Amino acid sequence: MSLLPLLAEMTGSIHVGLAALGSAIGVGIVGAKAAEATGRNPGAFGNILVIAIILAALAEGITFFAIYLAG
């Protein structure tokens, strides 16, 4: 049995799932590094929080681009 018929049945939506997986990993890394940076320098909490939120939003934007391209 070949995988070719199975791949032919799939729609182009697999890139949306891969983009969502990649952005979830990216947001996780951003959160981990923000927590690490806050632990090293608690006085810079506000600045670190703002940068982490902006970077998480940019990472999530990739998923929206993939959804737009799927439609």
C-alpha positions in Angstrom: 0.0 0.0 0.0 1.4 3.3 -1.0 1.1 6.6 0.8 0.5 8.4 -2.4 -3.4 8.0 -2.4 -3.5 9.1 1.2 -1.5 12.2 0.4 -3.7 12.9 -2.6 -6.8 12.8 -0.4 -5.4 15.5 2.0 -6.4 19.0 1.3 -4.0 21.9 1.5 -4.8 22.5 5.1 -1.9 20.6 6.5 0.2 23.8 6.3 -2.3 25.4 8.7 -1.6 22.7 11.3 2.1 23.0 10.8 2.0 26.8 11.2 0.0 26.5 14.4 2.4 23.9 15.7 5.3 26.2 14.9 3.8 29.2 16.4 2.9 27.3 19.6 6.5 26.2 20.0 7.6 29.8 19.4 5.2 31.2 22.0 6.4 28.6 24.4 10.0 29.5 23.8 9.2 33.2 24.2 7.4 32.5 27.5 10.3 30.4 28.9 12.9 33.0 28.0 10.7 35.8 29.4 10.4 33.9 32.7 14.2 33.3 32.7 14.9 37.0 32.0 12.5 38.1 34.8 14.2 35.7 37.2 17.6 37.2 36.3 16.5 40.9 36.5 13.1 41.3 38.4 13.4 45.1 38.0 12.9 44.9 34.3 9.6 43.0 34.6 7.5 45.6 32.7 9.9 45.9 29.8 10.3 42.1 29.5 6.5 41.6 29.6 5.8 44.1 26.8 8.5 42.6 24.6 7.2 39.1 25.3 3.6 40.0 24.4 4.7 41.6 21.2 6.8 38.7 20.2 4.1 36.2 21.1 1.6 38.1 18.9 4.0 38.1 16.0 4.5 34.4 16.3 0.7 33.8 16.4 0.3 36.0 13.3 2.0 33.3 11.3 -1.0 31.0 11.9 -3.4 33.7 10.7 -1.4 34.1 7.5 -1.6 30.3 7.0 -5.4 30.3 7.5 -5.7 33.2 5.1 -3.7 31.3 2.5 -5.8 28.2 3.0 -9.0 29.9 2.0 
